[in-house]
Amino acid sequence: MFLATPDPAYAGAFGRLVDDYRRAGEPTRVAKYAAGEGAFRAYVESLRLAERGIDLPADKVPYHTYWLVDGGEIVGVVRVRPRLTPRAEIYDGHVGYDVPPSHRNKGYGSALLRLALVEARRLGLARVIVTCAAGNAASRRVIERCGGRLLGEVTDDDSGERLNRYELNTPDPDPGRPSPAG
Ligand SMILES: CC(C)(COP(=O)(O)OP(=O)(O)OC[C@H]1O[C@@H](n2cnc3c(N)ncnc32)[C@H](O)[C@@H]1OP(=O)(O)O)[C@@H](O)C(=O)NCCC(=O)NCCS
């Protein structure tokens, strides 16, 4: 199992991921990933550009996408946003992730977040904010297992959704060096 950066070689696996969401009846995520069902190479390129903030909607900050790969399948997707707007700092956080329905409850979500913390550190963050719906017990479990400390609860004024906000430290690869401000 490893975290991969988007690559055209994963076209087949990505198609199976979208099918998984479709079969499970999760239209929001089908819509989120549908662009990858067509011109996959262009989709991968758009993810690479998103890292540099190119061609993003005005309300989106640059983000890095990683795919958790196991046995040739994409068993999780995680996005790391190194710089947040004041609003995103409260409601979105630095890390967002999902595991396709047929792969849930096998530990992939926890592995995904743990490995994303390593990437966040590489991107210069000593700590990250992660938010999740207060009613999302599986995500709360994943965050707490990865060392999340509950900062409090906020209500998203756009959606009305109650969110838990957590803070997590990223792992220090070299404890002898000064740490980034994060
Ligand atoms: C949240 C999500 C990523 C978790 O992925 P996962 O691969 O199932 O995670 P894990 O297997 O590592 O851990 C899930 C934990 O939640 C627990 N869990 C699952 N459903 C649960 C529920 N309804 N109530 C309580 N606990 C639950 C599992 O038992 C497991 O805990 P355990 O290992 O102690 O038994 C996945 O459910 C998902 O993609 N959901 C939709 C998208 C989403 O919510 N993303 C997060 C946004 S913040």
The ligand as a Gaussian input file, in Angstrom:
#p B3LYP/6-31G(d) Opt

LIG

0 1
 C      -14.568000       8.506000       6.607000
 C      -13.963000       7.417000       5.710000
 C      -12.836000       8.043000       4.913000
 C      -13.383000       6.314000       6.613000
 O      -12.685000       5.412000       5.796000
 P      -12.447000       3.903000       6.259000
 O      -11.511000       3.293000       5.293000
 O      -13.727000       3.229000       6.487000
 O      -11.700000       4.140000       7.655000
 P      -11.072000       3.068000       8.643000
 O      -11.426000       1.690000       8.189000
 O       -9.627000       3.393000       8.809000
 O      -11.773000       3.409000      10.015000
 C      -13.158000       3.593000      10.109000
 C      -13.554000       3.474000      11.588000
 O      -14.862000       4.012000      11.758000
 C      -15.682000       3.031000      12.338000
 N      -17.036000       3.250000      11.827000
 C      -17.474000       3.094000      10.567000
 N      -18.771000       3.426000      10.493000
 C      -19.140000       3.785000      11.738000
 C      -20.344000       4.234000      12.300000
 N      -21.446000       4.392000      11.559000
 N      -20.384000       4.520000      13.638000
 C      -19.259000       4.399000      14.385000
 N      -18.077000       3.994000      13.892000
 C      -18.026000       3.692000      12.589000
 C      -15.102000       1.710000      11.894000
 O      -15.516000       0.663000      12.752000
 C      -13.626000       2.029000      12.030000
 O      -13.212000       2.016000      13.368000
 P      -12.436000       0.740000      13.996000
 O      -11.292000       0.455000      13.079000
 O      -12.037000       1.177000      15.336000
 O      -13.417000      -0.374000      13.978000
 C      -15.024000       6.778000       4.764000
 O      -16.089000       6.331000       5.548000
 C      -15.531000       7.729000       3.707000
 O      -14.921000       7.907000       2.668000
 N      -16.684000       8.363000       3.955000
 C      -17.264000       9.303000       3.002000
 C      -16.393000      10.520000       2.827000
 C      -16.045000      11.172000       4.119000
 O      -16.817000      11.198000       5.072000
 N      -14.819000      11.746000       4.166000
 C      -14.307000      12.411000       5.338000
 C      -14.730000      13.815000       5.311000
 S      -14.140000      14.630000       6.792000

